């Protein structure tokens, strides 16, 4: 499809639902209260800048929250933290982007969690039926070291096929589901979108730290054991490339953990304000650079993180869709102040590439996904850049913190 968009940037943040971040956004399908498994309805309380601890958000926690499509199981994941919500003044830049450019309120995570399977959908349209990151026997969720294709001993849990699997998921029959688990190598032999980009002579980069849990490229044989691994670089490469107008046609940008907004205690530096400031600096770099008028920036969060969301997740197969997450589209060509109610998932990014660059579908997921072009209007005058000022940070603070 012909369009002025020649460069696409996907910034993949961590672990928040739409209701957690934009439940109060005017005109969006948000909620300010939650329905529990008991039938009780409670208000969503104000979210802190730094959460005191993480919330369960693995595959089974995602199934629990979705609760057979009723979206009423989040109190079975955590007592109070799932039921928190940011206000406009807590995340002012994200709200400003959503108000000036475009916000999607039906972007769903591709699976029930956790991060690695979700990130695989961004580049391959499948998790290869995996439901974890690398695990030690008897220690689910182990991510110490994170080696993936660098370590032949790394294993990932997958699920065998079974005609009753979806039925067991709806009824939370976890013992039955776990009987289908099997351990396979964490270096997956799956197809990604990158060979197709290369055949069209389109450039790409995957910017993520080596051995960071969210680095899905490190878990794919087709990337790690080929010359494509040269295209996997540290996130610090982004700013100079954006400023010089040298970003490739497609850029995946996975922040370092201290900036990814994953809920953690303050000692691990997961401040929402610090993470938002990091994003603002990257968006500003593109807007000030020579490629602004031919770029689309997407900011998206990779899974639900254990937080409540009221929107019913569509059931497309045994792996999802999972709970809803935010998606902001920033571009001169984004529909100004638009709230898109189209259903999307992470494979929709692949569908966007496929339509824009005339590529073939990889899996059934991206083949049937909506392509996100509804977020754009190429008939109107291009929208001007909106340069935002990061919020003040406390000099010398460790971990880094803002003056709130």
N, C-alpha and C positions, 0 to 999 in steps of 0.2 A: 504494500500500500504506500503510495506517495504521501509524504508528509514532511514538514520542515524539521521534524525531530530526527537528528542523526546520531545523537549521543544519549545514552540512557545510563543513569546512575541509580543503583538500588542500595540504600543504606539500611542495614538490617540490625535493628536494636533488639532488646531482650525483654520478654516476659511481662507483658501487660495486656489487659483486655480493653476493648472499646469502652465499656462502661467505667472501667477504672480510670481512664484518661479523658474520655470525651462524653461521658454519660450526661453531663450538664450542658453540652454544646447546643446552642439554639438551632432548632430545626432538624437535628439529627435524631435517629432512633436510639435514644439513650434512656437509662433508668437511674433513678436516685434512691431506689430502695430495692430490696432483694427478697425473693421467696425461698424459704428454707425447705428442707426435706420434711419437716414437721408440719408444713402448711402455714407457719408463722411468717409474717412479712416484717422486715426490719429496715431501717434507713441505712444508707451507705455513709459511713463516717469519713471525715477528712483524712486524706492520705498524708503520711509524713514524707519529708524529703529523703530520708534514709530509713528503710524498714529495719526492725531489730533482728530479723532472721528471715530465712527463705521460707517458701511455702511449697509443699509437695506439688510437682507438676509433671510427673512421669506419665506414661501411657495409661496406667490404671487410675491415676488421679484425674486425668482428663475424662476418662469414661465415667468416673464417679460424679464429677461436676455436671457433665451432660445428662447423666441419669436417664438414659433411654430416650433422650430428646426433651425431657421436661425442664432441664436447666435448673434443677433444684437440689443438687447434691454437693454444693460447694461448702456447706457447713460440715460435711463429712470429711472434708480435706483439712480445714483449719477453723479454729473457733471464731476469731474476729478479723484477722488480717485479710482474708478474701473479700471482706465487705467494707472496703475502703475505696476512696475516690478522690481524684485531684480536682481542684477548682481552677478557674482560669488563671488566677494570680500565681498558682503553683507551677504551671508550665506555660508561661506567657508566650514564648516563641512558637511552640507547637500550635497553640490556639491562633496566633497571628497568621501562621502559614495556612492553617485550615480555613481561616476567614477570608484571606486574600486570594488563595488559589483553590484547591479542591480537596475535599475530604470524602472518603468512602466509608459508609457505615455498615457495609455487609462484606467486609473482607474477613474470611474465616481462616484459621490455621488449617493446614492441610491434613494434619493427623492429631491425635490426642496428646502428643508430647512424647519425649522431651525435645531439646533443641536440635540434636544431630539429625534425627529423622526429618524434622521440619526443614532444616537447611538443605537436605538432599532434594526435596521437592522444588526448591528454587532453581536448581541447576539441572535436574534430571526428570522431574515430574513423577518421581516415585521414591519411596524409602527402601525399596527392595524387600518389603515386608519386615523391615527392622523396627524395633520398638524401644531401643536403648542406645546409649553411647557404649564405649568399651566397658566391659565388665570383667571382674574377677569371679571365679566360681564362688557362689554363695554371697557375693557382695555386689548387688545391683547398683548401677550408677557410679561405679568407680571411674574417676577421670584423672587420677593421679598420673602425671607424666604425659598422658595423651599422645600416643604414638601412631595409631591407625596403620597406614600402609608402611610406615617405617619399622613396624614391629609385627612379624608374622604370628606372634603369640596373642596379639590383641583379638578379642572376640566381641561380637555384637549379638544380642538376642533377636531372633526373628520368630514369626508365627507361621506354622504350617497352615495350609488351607483346610477348611472344614465347612460342610454345608450349614452347620448350626452356629458358626462363629458369631455372626451378627446378632442372632437371637441371644446368645450368651452375653454379648456385650450390652445389649439393651437391658437385660435382667441382672447385670453385674455379677455374673457367675464366674468370678475370677479364678477359682480352682479349675474350672473346665478350660478357661482360656489359657491358663498357665500350663496345662497339660499339652498344649500345642507348641510351646516354646522350644526352640532349638538354638544352639550356639554355632555361629558361623564366623568366618574371618572378617575382621573389621576393615579389610581392603576390598571394597565391593566392585564387582564386575558388571557395571551398569553403564548405559549410554547417557551422555550429557549433551547439552546444547552446543558445546564448544566446537566439535568437529564441523557441525553445520555452519556455524559462524565463519570458521576458517575457509570452508569451501566457497563461501560468498566473498572471501577476502575482507571480512569484517574483523576488526581488532577487538580484543577483550583482555581484561585483567580481573583477577580475583584477589582482593586485598584483605588479607587476614594473617595474623601471626601464626607461625608454625607451632604446632602442638597446643594451640588454643582449642578448646572443646568444640567451638562452633565452626571450625575450619573444615567444612564438608569436603572441600577439594582434596584434602589430605586423606580422606577415606575412600577415594575412588581410584581404582587401578588405572583407568583410562587417562587420568591426569597425572598421578604421582609417578607412574613408571614410564612416562613418555616425555617428550620435549615440552609438553604443555605445562609441566611443573614450573617452567621459567616464567609463566604468566601469573604464578601465585607469588605475591609480594607483600611486604609489610604495609599496614595501613598508613604509615607515615609518608608513603609515596604519593598519596592523594593530593595533598595541598599544592606541592610544586607543579604537578601535572595540571591541576585545575586552573591555577593562576596563569600558566603558560598556554592554555588552550590545547594541551596535548593528551587529554583523556581519550581512551579508545572509544569505539562504538558502544561497547557494553562494559560497565564497571560494577562489580559487586564489592561493597565496602562493609566489612565486618569490624566493628570497633574493638580496640583492646578492652579487656574485661573491666578496667576501672572506669570506662566511659559508656558501657553498654546498657546501663539502667536496670540490670538484673537485681532484684531485691536481695540485699545482703546487709549485714551489720556495718556500722560506720567504719570499723577497723579495716574493712576490705574495700572501702572507698567507693561504694555504689550509691552516690548521690544523684538524685534525679536532676537537680540543677546543673551539676557538673557534666552529666551526660548530655543534657540539652545544650549547654554551652559548646561542647565539642561538636555537636551537630550543626549549630549555628555557624561556627567558624568554617565548616566544610561547605555549607550552602552558600555562605558569603563569598567564598573563594570562587565558586562556579559563577555566581552572579556578577562578580567583578571581572571575571575573565572574558576572553574573546568569544567563547562558545555559548554564552548564555542563551542566545536566541535560537540555538538549535539543540537544546538539551532538555531532557525531562528527568527530574529527580523524584524518586519515590522514597519515602521514609515509612518503614513498616516494622512491626514488632513480631518476633518469631514464634512465640507461643503464649498461652494464657497465663503462665506463671503461677497458677493457683488462684487467680482472682476471679471474682464473680462476673458473669455476663448473662444478660437475660435473653438475648436473641437465640432462637432455636437453631442449632447447627444442622445444616442439611446432611442427610445420610446419603453418601455416594458409593461407599464401599466399606469394607471391614476396618478401614484405617481412618475414616473421617467422613465428613469434615469435623474438625475440632472447634473449640470455642472461638468467638470472634475477637479480632485484634484490630488496632487502628491502622489506617493507610492514608497518607497524605501525598498528593501529587503536586509538585512545584515546578512550574514551567511558564514561559511566556505564553504558551498555548493551552495551559490549564484553564478550564472554565472558571471564571472569577467568582468566588464565594459559593461554589457549587457543592452540594452534598449528593453524592452518587449512591443510589439505593440498589445498584446491581450487585448480584452475588459474585464474589471473587474468592479465590484461594491462591496459594503460592504458585501453583502451576499456571495461574493467569499471567504471570510475568513471562513465562515461556510462550504463551499464546500471543502476548503483545509483541515479542520478538518475531514470532512466526508470521504474524500478519504484516508487521512493518517491513521485514526483510525477506519475505517470501520463503520461509523455511517450512520443513515438514514437522508434523507432530511426533513427539517421542513416545508418548504413552496415551492410554485412554484418558488420563487425567487432564493433560493439556489439550487433548483433542476436543474435549467437551467443555473446557473452561471458557468463561467470558474473558475478553481480551483487554479490557480496561481503556479502550479508546473512547468510551463514553465520558471519561474524565477530561477530555480535550475538545477544543473547538478550533479548527484551523481556518475558519472563515473570519473570525474577529481580529482586530488589531492585537499584536502581541502585547502581553502584560509586562509592565516594567518590573525591574528588579526591586526587591524590598530588602535592603541591607539592615539587619538587626544588630543591636549591640548586646553582646553576652552580659549576663548579670555579674555584678561584682563578686570576685572570689577573695577569700581570706588569704592574704599573702603568707606563704610559708606553712600553711596548714597541711598536716599529714595525718589522715588522708585529706585530700583536697575537699574544700567545702566552700559554699557561697555565703555571702552576707544576706540572709533572708529577712 
